Every structure is written in C-alpha cells, then in structure tokens.
Amino acid sequence: MTRLFLLAALAAASVAHAAPDAPSPILTTPEAKDVLTYAAPQIARVTHVDLDLTADFTRHVMRGTAALDILARPDAREIILDDNKLVISSITDAAGKPLKWSVGAYDEEKGAPLAVEIGTTRRIVIAYESDPGASALGWLAPALTAGKTSPYLFSQGEAINNRSWIPTQDSPGIRQSWTAKITVPSDLVVVMSAERLTPAGEPAGKGWHSYRFRMDRNVPPYLIALAVGDIRFQAIDRRTGVYAEPSVLARDAAELADTGRMVSTAEALYGRYRWGRYDVLVLPPSFPYGGMENPTLTFATPTIFTGDKSNVDVIAHELAHSWSGNLVTNATWSDSWLNEGFTTYFENRIDEALYGKERAATLADLLWDNLQRDLKAAPDPDATRLHGKPGGTYGELDYSKGSTFLRTIEYTVGRPRWDAYLRSYFDRHAFQPQTTAGFLADLRANLVRGDAALEAKLQLDRWAYEPGLPSNAVHVRSATLAKIDQMLARVNAGAPIASVDTKNWSTQEWLRFLNGLPRTQSAARLGELDRRLNLSTTSNAYIRSAWLVLAIGNRYDPARASIANFLPSVGRGLLIFPVYRALRAQGEWGMAIARHDYATARNAYHPTVVSSLDRMLEWKGGTGR
C-alpha cells in the first residue's frame, strides 16, 4: 500500500458507519409521475441495491449480480424495473429459488420494462451482464488515457443511462441506498461514489482484486457511479482530495487546492455537508461533461485545467449539487431546473465568497449571455419553460433561467432573508425528491407567507410555468467584461488585433471577446486574429472551441488542421457540440470535414456523445465501438 493510498484508507476508515436510511418518500402527485421509467413505485419499489460485478475489459461488459431489496404493498405480485439491453441469465429470491420474469418491448429512449413476479419475496437476485454498447459505460483503450499504458472504464448515469448496467428502478424520484463489490484486473484501481471500504483492494484470485463500497444514504440511482483505471490519490485536507492518473495528479491537485475551502464556504452558506468526504476524480478527456456530481466523488473533465484556476467554478458547481440535486432531487427530469438552476445560483455564491464579487459578477454576466442566446435559439416557446419537457428546457436554460429566477428572489426579498429560507429548505427536504409545484408551495408557505404584494413582485408562476423571461429578471453586470466590451468596440470598428492586450485574461474574458466578434470576418482578419493570439494552437479548450466556431462560420480553411487535432482530443459536449454544429451549418463543405474527423474521434467519445453525434451527422460509417 503506497503512502497515498494509506491516506485514502485512513480517511475512509474515519467515516463512522451508520445504518442505511429509512426509505425516502415516493411523491404521488400528478406532476411527480416520471414518464421516463417503467416502474410503478407506489406498488413495489427498490429501496437498496447490492452489486457484485466484474469488469471484463476484453469483452467490454460488467458481469455478476445485483440483489435488490423491495418495499411492496401486501397485494403486489410483481415489481417493474428498468432495463436497457441487459443480458439476464437468471432471477431468484434470496434463497436461490427461480422467479418468473419477462422483458417487454424495447423503446429507443427508455429501454424496456423488466417485470419480475415476486409474490411475497422482498429480496431478489439478478444474474446478468451489460451489453458491450451500454450507454452508461465508457471503455477506453490505453491510448485514450493520460498514461497511455492501461485501459480505463467510467460510467455516466445521468439521466437514465444506469439502467444499461444496473437492473433497478432508474428514476430520480426512487431513492435507494447501495453497496458494491467490484472485481478488476490487479493492476487497476476502482473508485465509486460512496464510502470506500477497501481503498487498497483485496485479493480475488490470480490476477484479480476486488474493491468494496457502501452508500448508506438514499440517493437517486443515476448517482451510482464508478471508474476503473491507473488511478492514484492525493489529499488536499482532512476530507478532500484528488484522484487522477499518476502523470497528471500533481497538476490537477495544484489547480484544485481550494476544494477544502469550497466545502467550508458552502457549509457556511447553506448548512452541513452530509456526505462524509468530498473528493474529485479527474477523468480522461473523453468524459462528456464538465463535471458530474456523484456523491462523495465529483467526476471532472481535464478541460477545466487551464493553469489559472479560472474554471474551478465547475468544481464549485458540482460541490453545490451536494445540496441541490443530491440532497434534494428533482422527482422527474421535467423539473431538472430544480437541480441545475439551484446549483448554478449556489455555485455563484461560493465563487463570490471565495474569489470576490467581481469574479462572481463576471460569471453571472456571461451566464446572462447564454440565457439570451438560448431564449432566441429555442425551437418553440414551450422549450423555454422551466417546468417543461422530460428532457428539460432548451440548451442551458435549466441552468441560466433557473439561477436567474433564484437570484431575482434574492434581490427582491434581500439576501439575509433568502439565505435563511434556502438553508431551511434544504433541511426540510433533505434526502427527498421534489417537484416545481412542491418548491413553489414551500416558498409560499415559508417565505411569501401570504404577502400579496411580494407574491406579485416575484411572479413565481410566470417564472416556473410560462415561456420566455419575466420582466423582473435581474441582470448582474461585470466591470471586467465591460472593459472587454470597450475593447471589442474598438476592434470591431477596425482597430488592429495587435492593439489587443490579452495578458492575464481569464477564460471568461477570452470568451467574451471571441463571442463578441462579428460572425462574418474576412480571411485576412481571421489570419490576423490567429497569428496574434495563437488561437489555433491554444491548449485552453474553451478558447479553442470558441475560435473554431468563428473560423468555421467563415469557412476559414487554415483552421482545418486545428479542427482535426481538437475534435479527437476532447470529449466534453459543451466544447465539441458547438464545433460540430458549426460544421453542419456550412452544408456539404462542413459536413465533409465533420464526418472525416468524426471517423477518427468517434471511438474516443462516451456512448452518450456518440448517440447525439450519430444523429447530428447522420452517421453511416458503422458502429466504431
């Protein structure tokens, strides 16, 4: 056991074992019905999952058993689970007695219902393996990792992908505790979103060892997550640390040095952190998101590491999910703004407390830009409603419109009153699902309290249920970005690019500048931008993405090599989808480039990204996986 893993072992051992939570409530109001699950939890529901799985890197499958504890009505005769191409070999009761089961018709979006006849049985054991193309699982060849020597596996469960490797009721409103034993080749390490019981692993036969994990708190099942690879740990403080591949661990830990302070800051704002440890796992570049808020262990993209800490707001965001999302969770994905809007607001408050009002204002001002962009680009007004379709609102409106709603409440009632309410809200609804209607009812009962004038000022129902942006929306303006705007005005009037001083610019300033340039540019002007600012070769993926969108929009051929280099090296949807969309918008010229580069990049992307890009590019080039 290395010193680093000994530290991890001691930290894990310091977490006191507690009995699993009592089952969380199931919401039964009409707006709490989850149309993306086949489950009927009011009849029979899963309360706990025990996984015993082996990661087969040769066949790209997880195989083993899942034992499910069930809470059911006395007259219940079956339980309905969610399944997405699982290969099931048997289902028995706890004593090994076979149970009857069947898989219903397959739906491309939802998968299929798995019906198990339980009778009086309240624990079932499912022997199965995942499909090699499971939508939750990213299997990476060594060449796609930082170290280039060991394979890597990671899962991404949100929103409904975990049904492709765990047979359970895959709905955010059906919270479950869980344990896991994961067996892997002995040169690899497993981490999961739970208390780590065996940080150094334990022997499991020649060439294999196993890791055990325990989550005693009820969580929505999309938060069950794992990663397997050449992974090491470095502590930041007594309850925070970083997991990453050895070659990048020191760099990543240095950039995340403020993580412990973030946790303390968040607690000072909205109450106790209730998950034990808070660690960050930095994944290979193919991770499809900026971060994923898996309990105890945020999964993070390496694209946030730009050397200046200007993108650690991603970690503040994922940490904030420990309250909004993990602690109080949207009951259905029609209310995903309850996770993302709350978290984006909370993230900004953490940034303000740690880095100052101007840094927070800069981030909020950029978010306002995104809000205006998505309101204009939405395909129809209904796509801009907060309580909306099962897939959430259009673009990033769950984040931008949702957080602007909460900021508007803060400015209307005052920060002290709003903070007191929000802290009490998290306490009242801890470890429970929530709906938009439930939040508004709680807000009216505990903040508005019958004040008709305040009710009118807040426009609560308009924010939650109507399209567009209410008239009381608060726009926070940044002095930093105002200076960029002044520079942009000079550049757009013809000032030479050589007059632009980018020294000490944050990523946010770069984005304001690049996105503020007119979309139509001459080849000469684009060449000047590229030569002076080194845009085609920058290692900052945010800047590179914004530059390529501008270059593609003008069919700037000298950027072709940069596109070909960028697309296979980054898997984060926020950064590559705009580039592919820009190429598609250029007709056959752009589609030819997109398909050519996608053929190279496709095997490096997570299945969720592949699925979206296959549709976008009308991909006919074979599975590639």
C-alpha positions as CSV (number, residue, x, y, z in Angstrom):
1,M,0.0,0.0,0.0
2,T,1.5,3.3,-1.1
3,R,1.5,6.3,1.2
4,L,-1.1,8.0,-0.9
5,F,-3.4,5.0,-0.7
6,L,-2.8,4.7,3.1
7,L,-4.0,8.3,3.4
8,A,-7.1,7.4,1.5
9,A,-7.6,4.3,3.6
10,L,-7.3,6.2,6.9
11,A,-9.7,8.9,5.6
12,A,-12.3,6.3,4.6
13,A,-12.0,4.5,7.9
14,S,-12.6,7.7,9.7
15,V,-16.2,7.9,8.3
16,A,-18.4,6.4,11.0
17,H,-20.6,3.6,9.8
18,A,-24.3,4.3,10.0
19,A,-27.4,2.2,9.4
20,P,-28.9,2.7,6.0
21,D,-31.6,5.4,5.8
22,A,-35.2,4.5,6.1
23,P,-36.9,4.5,2.7
24,S,-37.4,8.0,1.2
25,P,-40.9,9.0,0.3
26,I,-42.4,8.5,-3.2
27,L,-44.2,11.5,-4.5
28,T,-47.6,10.6,-5.9
29,T,-49.0,13.9,-7.2
30,P,-49.6,14.1,-10.9
31,E,-46.6,16.3,-11.7
32,A,-44.3,13.8,-9.9
33,K,-45.1,11.0,-12.4
34,D,-41.8,10.1,-14.2
35,V,-42.6,9.2,-17.8
36,L,-39.0,8.0,-18.4
37,T,-39.3,5.0,-16.1
38,Y,-41.4,1.8,-16.4
39,A,-41.6,1.5,-12.6
40,A,-44.7,1.6,-10.5
41,P,-43.1,2.5,-7.2
42,Q,-46.4,3.1,-5.4
43,I,-47.0,-0.7,-5.8
44,A,-43.5,-2.1,-5.5
45,R,-40.2,-0.2,-5.2
46,V,-36.5,-0.8,-4.8
47,T,-35.0,0.5,-1.6
48,H,-31.5,-0.9,-1.7
49,V,-29.1,-2.4,-4.3
50,D,-26.2,-4.8,-3.6
51,L,-23.8,-5.1,-6.6
52,D,-21.2,-7.8,-7.1
53,L,-19.7,-7.2,-10.5
54,T,-16.5,-7.9,-12.5
55,A,-15.2,-5.5,-15.1
56,D,-14.4,-7.5,-18.2
57,F,-12.1,-5.3,-20.3
58,T,-11.7,-7.9,-23.0
59,R,-15.5,-8.1,-23.8
60,H,-16.4,-4.6,-22.5
61,V,-19.1,-5.8,-20.1
62,M,-19.8,-5.7,-16.4
63,R,-21.0,-9.1,-15.3
64,G,-22.2,-10.5,-12.0
65,T,-25.2,-10.0,-9.7
66,A,-27.5,-7.3,-8.4
67,A,-29.5,-8.0,-5.3
68,L,-32.5,-5.7,-4.7
69,D,-34.4,-5.1,-1.5
70,I,-38.1,-4.3,-2.2
71,L,-40.8,-2.5,-0.4
72,A,-44.2,-3.5,-1.7
73,R,-47.9,-3.4,-1.0
74,P,-49.3,-6.6,0.5
75,D,-51.2,-7.3,-2.7
76,A,-48.2,-6.6,-5.0
77,R,-47.3,-9.6,-7.2
78,E,-44.6,-8.1,-9.4
79,I,-42.1,-5.4,-9.5
80,I,-41.2,-3.5,-12.7
81,L,-37.6,-2.5,-13.2
82,D,-35.9,-0.5,-16.0
83,D,-33.7,-2.4,-18.4
84,N,-31.6,-1.3,-21.3
85,K,-30.1,-4.3,-23.2
86,L,-29.0,-6.2,-20.1
87,V,-28.2,-9.9,-20.8
88,I,-30.0,-11.6,-17.9
89,S,-29.2,-15.2,-17.1
90,S,-31.4,-15.7,-14.0
91,I,-33.5,-14.0,-11.3
92,T,-34.1,-15.7,-8.0
93,D,-35.2,-15.0,-4.5
94,A,-32.7,-14.6,-1.7
95,A,-32.7,-18.4,-1.2
96,G,-31.9,-19.1,-4.8
97,K,-35.4,-20.1,-5.9
98,P,-36.0,-19.1,-9.5
99,L,-38.6,-16.4,-10.1
100,K,-40.5,-15.8,-13.3
101,W,-39.6,-12.7,-15.3
102,S,-40.0,-11.1,-18.7
103,V,-38.7,-8.2,-20.7
104,G,-41.2,-6.1,-22.6
105,A,-41.0,-4.2,-25.8
106,Y,-37.9,-2.1,-26.3
107,D,-38.1,1.7,-26.7
108,E,-35.1,3.6,-28.2
109,E,-35.2,6.2,-25.4
110,K,-36.4,4.3,-22.4
111,G,-35.2,0.8,-22.9
112,A,-37.6,-1.9,-21.8
113,P,-39.6,-2.9,-18.7
114,L,-38.3,-5.8,-16.7
115,A,-41.2,-7.5,-14.9
116,V,-40.3,-9.9,-12.0
117,E,-43.0,-12.0,-10.3
118,I,-42.2,-11.6,-6.6
119,G,-45.2,-12.9,-4.7
120,T,-44.2,-12.4,-1.1
121,T,-40.5,-12.2,-1.8
122,R,-38.9,-9.0,-0.8
123,R,-35.3,-9.6,-2.0
124,I,-34.4,-10.7,-5.5
125,V,-31.0,-11.5,-7.0
126,I,-30.4,-10.9,-10.7
127,A,-27.5,-12.5,-12.5
128,Y,-26.6,-10.6,-15.7
129,E,-24.1,-8.8,-17.8
130,S,-24.2,-5.4,-19.5
131,D,-24.2,-5.1,-23.3
132,P,-20.9,-4.1,-24.8
133,G,-22.5,-0.9,-26.1
134,A,-24.1,0.0,-22.7
135,S,-25.0,3.7,-22.8
136,A,-23.6,4.5,-19.3
137,L,-20.2,2.9,-19.8
138,G,-17.1,4.3,-21.5
139,W,-14.4,1.7,-22.2
140,L,-11.2,3.4,-23.2
141,A,-8.1,1.9,-24.8
142,P,-4.8,2.8,-23.2
143,A,-4.1,5.3,-26.0
144,L,-7.0,7.4,-24.9
145,T,-5.7,7.9,-21.3
146,A,-3.1,10.3,-20.0
147,G,-0.7,7.4,-19.1
148,K,-1.2,5.5,-22.4
149,T,-0.4,2.2,-20.7
150,S,-3.6,1.0,-19.0
151,P,-7.3,0.7,-20.1
152,Y,-9.9,2.8,-18.4
153,L,-13.6,2.5,-17.6
154,F,-16.0,5.1,-16.3
155,S,-19.8,5.4,-16.0
156,Q,-22.1,8.3,-16.6
157,G,-25.6,7.6,-15.2
158,E,-27.5,10.9,-15.7
159,A,-30.2,11.0,-16.8
160,I,-31.4,7.4,-17.4
161,N,-28.3,5.6,-18.5
162,N,-27.6,3.5,-15.4
163,R,-30.3,1.0,-16.5
164,S,-27.8,-0.1,-19.1
165,W,-25.6,-1.7,-16.4
166,I,-27.7,-1.8,-13.2
167,P,-31.1,-3.5,-13.2
168,T,-33.1,-1.3,-10.9
169,Q,-35.8,1.4,-11.0
170,D,-33.9,4.1,-12.7
171,S,-35.9,7.2,-11.7
172,P,-34.6,10.2,-9.7
173,G,-37.7,10.0,-7.5
174,I,-37.0,6.5,-6.3
175,R,-34.1,7.0,-4.0
176,Q,-32.0,3.9,-3.0
177,S,-29.1,3.0,-0.7
178,W,-26.5,0.7,-2.2
179,T,-23.3,-1.3,-1.8
180,A,-20.9,-2.7,-4.3
181,K,-18.1,-5.2,-4.7
182,I,-16.2,-4.6,-8.0
183,T,-13.6,-7.0,-9.2
184,V,-10.9,-5.8,-11.7
185,P,-7.5,-6.8,-13.0
186,S,-5.0,-6.4,-10.2
187,D,-3.1,-3.6,-11.9
188,L,-6.2,-1.4,-11.9
189,V,-7.9,0.6,-9.2
190,V,-11.7,1.2,-8.6
191,V,-13.3,4.3,-7.2
192,M,-17.0,4.8,-6.7
193,S,-19.5,7.4,-5.5
194,A,-19.6,6.0,-2.0
195,E,-17.6,5.3,1.2
196,R,-14.5,3.4,0.2
197,L,-14.3,0.3,2.5
198,T,-11.2,-1.3,0.8
199,P,-9.1,1.6,-0.7
200,A,-6.2,-0.8,-1.5
201,G,-8.4,-3.7,-2.8
202,E,-8.4,-7.3,-1.6
203,P,-7.2,-10.5,-3.4
204,A,-9.8,-12.1,-5.7
205,G,-7.9,-14.8,-7.5
206,K,-4.8,-14.8,-9.6
207,G,-4.5,-11.5,-11.5
208,W,-7.6,-10.0,-9.9
209,H,-8.6,-8.0,-6.9
210,S,-11.8,-6.5,-5.5
211,Y,-12.9,-3.2,-4.0
212,R,-15.9,-2.7,-1.7
213,F,-18.1,0.4,-1.3
214,R,-21.1,1.5,0.8
215,M,-23.6,4.3,0.4
216,D,-25.9,4.3,3.4
217,R,-27.8,7.4,2.4
218,N,-30.7,7.1,-0.1
219,V,-29.6,8.6,-3.5
220,P,-31.3,8.8,-6.9
221,P,-30.0,5.8,-8.9
222,Y,-28.3,7.9,-11.6
223,L,-25.7,8.9,-8.9
224,I,-24.3,5.3,-8.7
225,A,-21.0,5.8,-10.5
226,L,-17.7,4.0,-10.9
227,A,-14.3,4.5,-12.6
228,V,-11.6,1.9,-13.1
229,G,-8.0,2.6,-14.3
230,D,-4.5,3.5,-13.3
231,I,-5.7,5.9,-10.6
232,R,-3.9,7.5,-7.7
233,F,-4.9,9.8,-4.8
234,Q,-3.5,13.0,-3.3
235,A,-5.1,14.5,-0.2
236,I,-5.9,18.2,-0.1
237,D,-7.1,18.3,3.5
238,R,-8.7,16.0,6.0
239,R,-11.9,15.5,4.0
240,T,-11.0,16.4,0.4
241,G,-8.6,15.1,-2.2
242,V,-8.0,14.4,-5.8
243,Y,-8.0,11.1,-7.8
244,A,-6.3,11.1,-11.2
245,E,-3.9,9.2,-13.4
246,P,-0.3,9.5,-12.0
247,S,1.1,11.6,-14.8
248,V,-1.4,14.5,-14.2
249,L,-2.1,14.1,-10.4
250,A,0.2,16.8,-9.2
251,R,-1.0,19.3,-11.8
252,D,-4.7,18.6,-11.0
253,A,-4.2,18.7,-7.3
254,A,-2.5,22.1,-7.5
255,E,-5.3,23.6,-9.5
256,L,-7.9,22.1,-7.1
257,A,-6.1,23.3,-4.0
258,D,-9.1,25.4,-2.9
259,T,-11.5,22.4,-2.8
260,G,-11.5,22.2,1.0
261,R,-12.2,25.9,1.3
262,M,-15.1,25.5,-1.1
263,V,-16.7,22.8,1.1
264,S,-16.4,25.0,4.2
265,T,-17.7,28.0,2.3
266,A,-20.7,26.1,1.1
267,E,-21.5,24.9,4.6
268,A,-21.4,28.4,5.9
269,L,-23.9,29.4,3.3
270,Y,-26.5,26.6,3.4
271,G,-25.7,24.1,6.1
272,R,-23.8,21.0,6.9
273,Y,-22.2,18.9,4.2
274,R,-23.8,15.4,4.8
275,W,-21.8,13.1,2.6
276,G,-18.6,12.4,4.6
277,R,-15.7,13.0,2.2
278,Y,-15.7,15.3,-0.9
279,D,-13.1,14.1,-3.4
280,V,-12.6,14.9,-7.1
281,L,-11.8,12.3,-9.8
282,V,-10.2,13.8,-12.9
283,L,-11.1,11.6,-15.9
284,P,-9.5,11.2,-19.3
285,P,-10.5,13.8,-22.0
286,S,-13.4,11.7,-23.3
287,F,-15.6,12.5,-20.2
288,P,-18.7,14.1,-21.8
289,Y,-19.4,16.8,-19.2
290,G,-17.6,19.5,-17.3
291,G,-18.4,17.6,-14.1
292,M,-20.8,15.1,-12.6
293,E,-21.9,15.5,-9.0
294,N,-21.7,11.9,-7.9
295,P,-21.9,11.8,-4.1
296,T,-18.5,11.9,-2.3
297,L,-16.7,11.9,-5.6
298,T,-17.2,14.5,-8.3
299,F,-16.2,13.3,-11.7
300,A,-14.4,16.2,-13.6
301,T,-13.1,16.8,-17.1
302,P,-9.4,17.7,-17.6
303,T,-10.6,20.7,-19.8
304,I,-11.1,22.8,-16.7
305,F,-7.3,22.8,-16.0
306,T,-6.0,26.0,-17.7
307,G,-3.3,26.9,-15.2
308,D,-5.1,29.9,-13.7
309,K,-7.9,28.4,-11.7
310,S,-10.4,30.4,-13.9
311,N,-12.5,27.3,-14.5
312,V,-12.7,25.8,-11.0
313,D,-16.2,27.2,-10.8
314,V,-17.0,23.8,-12.3
315,I,-16.0,22.2,-9.1
316,A,-18.0,24.8,-7.1
317,H,-21.0,23.8,-9.2
318,E,-20.6,20.0,-8.6
319,L,-20.0,20.6,-4.9
320,A,-23.2,22.7,-4.7
321,H,-25.0,19.7,-6.1
322,S,-24.3,18.0,-2.8
323,W,-27.3,20.1,-1.6
324,S,-29.3,20.8,-4.7
325,G,-29.6,17.6,-6.7
326,N,-28.1,15.0,-4.4
327,L,-29.8,16.1,-1.1
328,V,-33.0,17.5,-2.6
329,T,-33.5,16.0,-6.1
330,N,-35.9,16.7,-8.9
331,A,-38.5,13.9,-8.8
332,T,-38.6,13.8,-12.6
333,W,-36.5,15.2,-15.4
334,S,-39.2,17.6,-16.4
335,D,-38.1,19.6,-13.3
336,S,-34.3,19.3,-13.9
337,W,-34.0,23.1,-13.3
338,L,-34.5,22.2,-9.6
339,N,-31.1,20.6,-9.7
340,E,-29.3,22.8,-12.2
341,G,-30.8,26.2,-11.6
342,F,-30.4,25.9,-7.8
343,T,-26.9,24.6,-8.2
344,T,-25.8,27.3,-10.6
345,Y,-27.1,30.0,-8.2
346,F,-25.3,28.3,-5.3
347,E,-22.1,27.9,-7.3
348,N,-22.0,31.7,-7.9
349,R,-22.4,32.3,-4.2
350,I,-19.4,30.1,-3.5
351,D,-17.4,31.9,-6.1
352,E,-18.3,35.3,-4.6
353,A,-17.4,34.2,-1.1
354,L,-14.0,32.7,-2.1
355,Y,-12.9,34.9,-5.0
356,G,-14.8,38.2,-4.6
357,K,-17.9,39.9,-6.0
358,E,-16.3,40.9,-9.4
359,R,-15.4,37.3,-10.2
360,A,-18.9,36.2,-9.4
361,A,-20.4,39.1,-11.4
362,T,-18.2,38.1,-14.4
363,L,-19.5,34.5,-14.3
364,A,-23.1,35.7,-13.8
365,D,-22.9,38.2,-16.7
366,L,-21.6,35.5,-19.0
367,L,-24.5,33.3,-17.9
368,W,-26.9,36.1,-18.9
369,D,-25.3,36.0,-22.4
370,N,-26.1,32.3,-22.5
371,L,-29.6,32.9,-21.3
372,Q,-30.3,35.4,-24.1
373,R,-28.7,33.1,-26.7
374,D,-30.9,30.1,-25.7
375,L,-34.1,32.1,-25.5
376,K,-33.5,33.3,-29.0
377,A,-32.4,29.9,-30.4
378,A,-35.2,27.8,-28.7
379,P,-37.2,26.0,-31.4
380,D,-40.5,27.0,-29.7
381,P,-41.7,29.0,-26.7
382,D,-42.6,25.8,-24.7
383,A,-38.9,24.8,-24.8
384,T,-38.1,27.9,-22.6
385,R,-40.4,26.9,-19.7
386,L,-38.6,25.8,-16.5
387,H,-41.2,23.1,-15.8
388,G,-41.2,21.5,-19.2
389,K,-40.5,18.5,-21.3
390,P,-38.9,15.4,-19.8
391,G,-35.5,16.3,-21.3
392,G,-35.5,19.7,-19.6
393,T,-35.6,23.1,-21.2
394,Y,-33.7,24.1,-24.4
395,G,-29.9,24.4,-24.3
396,E,-28.7,25.6,-20.9
397,L,-31.9,27.3,-19.7
398,D,-32.3,24.9,-16.8
399,Y,-29.0,26.5,-15.5
400,S,-29.3,30.1,-16.7
401,K,-33.0,30.8,-16.4
402,G,-33.3,28.7,-13.2
403,S,-30.5,30.5,-11.5
404,T,-31.7,33.9,-12.7
405,F,-35.1,33.1,-11.1
406,L,-33.4,32.4,-7.7
407,R,-31.2,35.5,-8.0
408,T,-34.3,37.6,-8.7
409,I,-35.9,36.2,-5.5
410,E,-32.7,37.1,-3.6
411,Y,-32.7,40.7,-4.9
412,T,-36.5,41.1,-4.2
413,V,-36.5,39.9,-0.6
414,G,-32.9,40.6,0.4
415,R,-30.0,38.2,0.8
416,P,-30.3,37.5,4.6
417,R,-34.0,36.5,4.3
418,W,-33.4,34.5,1.2
419,D,-30.4,32.6,2.6
420,A,-32.3,31.8,5.8
421,Y,-35.1,30.4,3.7
422,L,-32.8,28.4,1.4
423,R,-30.9,26.8,4.3
424,S,-34.2,25.8,5.9
425,Y,-35.5,24.4,2.5
426,F,-32.5,22.0,2.2
427,D,-33.1,20.9,5.8
428,R,-36.9,20.3,5.3
429,H,-36.5,18.3,2.1
430,A,-33.2,16.5,2.7
431,F,-32.9,13.1,1.0
432,Q,-36.2,13.6,-0.7
433,P,-37.5,14.2,-4.2
434,Q,-39.1,17.5,-5.2
435,T,-41.2,19.0,-7.9
436,T,-41.7,22.5,-9.2
437,A,-45.1,22.6,-7.6
438,G,-43.7,21.4,-4.3
439,F,-41.0,24.1,-4.3
440,L,-43.4,26.9,-5.1
441,A,-45.7,25.6,-2.3
442,D,-42.8,25.6,0.1
443,L,-41.7,29.0,-1.0
444,R,-45.2,30.4,-0.5
445,A,-45.6,28.8,2.9
446,N,-42.2,29.7,4.3
447,L,-41.1,32.9,2.5
448,V,-44.0,34.7,1.0
449,R,-46.4,33.8,3.9
450,G,-49.5,35.4,2.3
451,D,-47.8,38.7,1.4
452,A,-49.8,39.7,-1.7
453,A,-47.5,42.5,-2.7
454,L,-44.5,40.2,-2.5
455,E,-46.3,37.5,-4.4
456,A,-47.0,40.0,-7.2
457,K,-43.4,41.2,-7.3
458,L,-41.9,37.7,-7.5
459,Q,-44.1,36.5,-10.5
460,L,-43.5,32.9,-9.3
461,D,-45.9,31.1,-11.6
462,R,-44.7,33.0,-14.6
463,W,-41.1,32.0,-13.9
464,A,-41.9,28.4,-13.4
465,Y,-44.6,27.7,-15.9
466,E,-44.5,30.3,-18.7
467,P,-42.1,30.7,-21.6
468,G,-39.6,33.5,-22.0
469,L,-38.2,35.8,-19.3
470,P,-40.3,37.6,-16.8
471,S,-40.0,41.4,-16.6
472,N,-38.4,41.4,-13.1
473,A,-35.3,39.3,-14.2
474,V,-32.1,40.5,-12.6
475,H,-29.1,41.0,-14.8
476,V,-25.8,41.2,-12.9
477,R,-23.2,43.2,-14.8
478,S,-19.5,42.8,-14.7
479,A,-17.0,45.7,-14.7
480,T,-14.3,43.2,-16.0
481,L,-16.4,42.3,-19.0
482,A,-17.4,45.9,-19.6
483,K,-13.7,46.6,-20.3
484,I,-13.7,43.7,-22.8
485,D,-16.8,45.2,-24.4
486,Q,-15.0,48.5,-24.8
487,M,-12.0,46.8,-26.4
488,L,-14.4,44.8,-28.7
489,A,-16.0,48.1,-29.9
490,R,-12.6,49.4,-31.0
491,V,-11.6,46.1,-32.7
492,N,-15.0,45.8,-34.4
493,A,-14.5,49.4,-35.7
494,G,-11.2,48.3,-37.3
495,A,-8.5,48.6,-34.7
496,P,-5.6,46.2,-35.3
497,I,-5.6,42.9,-33.4
498,A,-2.0,43.9,-32.3
499,S,-3.7,46.5,-30.1
500,V,-5.4,43.9,-28.0
501,D,-3.7,43.2,-24.7
502,T,-4.7,39.7,-23.6
503,K,-2.1,39.5,-20.8
504,N,-3.7,37.9,-17.6
505,W,-7.0,37.4,-19.3
506,S,-9.2,34.7,-17.7
507,T,-11.0,32.2,-19.8
508,Q,-14.2,34.2,-19.2
509,E,-12.6,37.4,-20.7
510,W,-11.4,35.4,-23.7
511,L,-14.9,34.0,-24.3
512,R,-16.5,37.5,-24.1
513,F,-14.0,38.8,-26.6
514,L,-14.2,35.9,-29.1
515,N,-18.0,35.6,-28.9
516,G,-18.4,39.3,-29.2
517,L,-16.6,39.5,-32.6
518,P,-18.9,39.8,-35.6
519,R,-19.8,36.4,-37.0
520,T,-18.7,37.5,-40.5
521,Q,-15.0,38.1,-40.9
522,S,-12.6,38.3,-43.8
523,A,-9.9,35.6,-44.2
524,A,-7.3,38.3,-43.7
525,R,-8.9,39.4,-40.4
526,L,-9.1,35.8,-39.2
527,G,-5.5,35.2,-40.1
528,E,-4.6,38.3,-38.1
529,L,-6.6,37.0,-35.1
530,D,-5.0,33.6,-35.3
531,R,-1.4,34.8,-35.7
532,R,-1.5,37.4,-33.0
533,L,-3.5,35.4,-30.4
534,N,-2.3,31.8,-31.2
535,L,-5.9,30.7,-31.3
536,S,-5.5,27.5,-33.4
537,T,-2.8,26.1,-31.1
538,T,-4.1,27.2,-27.6
539,S,-4.3,24.4,-25.1
540,N,-7.3,26.1,-23.4
541,A,-10.2,24.1,-24.8
542,Y,-12.8,26.8,-24.1
543,I,-10.9,29.3,-26.2
544,R,-10.1,26.8,-28.9
545,S,-13.8,25.8,-29.2
546,A,-15.0,29.4,-29.5
547,W,-12.3,30.2,-32.1
548,L,-13.1,27.2,-34.2
549,V,-16.8,28.1,-34.3
550,L,-15.9,31.6,-35.6
551,A,-13.4,30.2,-38.1
552,I,-15.8,27.5,-39.4
553,G,-18.6,30.1,-39.8
554,N,-16.4,31.8,-42.3
555,R,-15.0,28.6,-44.0
556,Y,-11.5,29.6,-42.9
557,D,-9.5,26.7,-44.4
558,P,-6.3,27.4,-42.4
559,A,-8.1,26.3,-39.2
560,R,-8.7,22.9,-40.8
561,A,-5.7,21.3,-39.0
562,S,-6.7,22.7,-35.7
563,I,-10.2,21.2,-36.1
564,A,-8.7,17.8,-36.9
565,N,-6.5,18.0,-33.9
566,F,-9.2,19.3,-31.5
567,L,-12.1,17.1,-32.1
568,P,-10.5,13.7,-31.2
569,S,-8.7,15.2,-28.2
570,V,-11.8,16.5,-26.2
571,G,-14.9,14.6,-25.4
572,R,-16.8,17.3,-23.4
573,G,-20.1,18.0,-25.1
574,L,-20.1,21.7,-24.1
575,L,-16.9,22.2,-26.2
576,I,-17.3,19.8,-29.2
577,F,-21.0,20.1,-30.0
578,P,-20.7,23.8,-31.0
579,V,-17.9,22.9,-33.4
580,Y,-19.9,20.0,-35.0
581,R,-23.0,22.2,-35.2
582,A,-21.0,24.9,-36.9
583,L,-19.7,22.4,-39.4
584,R,-23.1,21.1,-40.1
585,A,-24.4,24.6,-40.7
586,Q,-21.9,25.0,-43.5
587,G,-23.6,22.4,-45.7
588,E,-21.5,19.9,-47.6
589,W,-18.3,21.7,-47.1
590,G,-18.7,21.5,-43.3
591,M,-20.3,18.0,-43.2
592,A,-17.4,16.5,-45.2
593,I,-15.0,17.9,-42.6
594,A,-17.2,16.8,-39.7
595,R,-17.6,13.3,-40.9
596,H,-14.0,12.9,-41.7
597,D,-12.8,14.0,-38.3
598,Y,-15.7,12.2,-36.5
599,A,-14.5,8.9,-38.0
600,T,-11.2,9.4,-36.1
601,A,-12.7,10.8,-33.0
602,R,-15.8,8.6,-32.5
603,N,-14.1,5.8,-30.6
604,A,-12.7,8.3,-28.1
605,Y,-16.2,9.6,-27.1
606,H,-18.6,8.4,-24.4
607,P,-21.7,6.5,-25.7
608,T,-24.0,9.4,-24.9
609,V,-21.9,11.7,-27.1
610,V,-21.7,9.2,-29.8
611,S,-25.5,8.8,-29.8
612,S,-26.1,12.5,-30.2
613,L,-23.4,13.0,-32.9
614,D,-24.5,9.9,-34.9
615,R,-27.9,11.6,-35.2
616,M,-26.5,15.1,-35.9
617,L,-24.1,13.9,-38.6
618,E,-26.4,11.1,-39.9
619,W,-23.6,8.8,-39.4
620,K,-23.4,5.8,-41.7
621,G,-19.8,4.7,-41.0
622,G,-20.5,1.6,-38.8
623,T,-20.6,1.3,-35.1
624,G,-16.9,2.1,-34.5
625,R,-17.2,0.7,-31.0
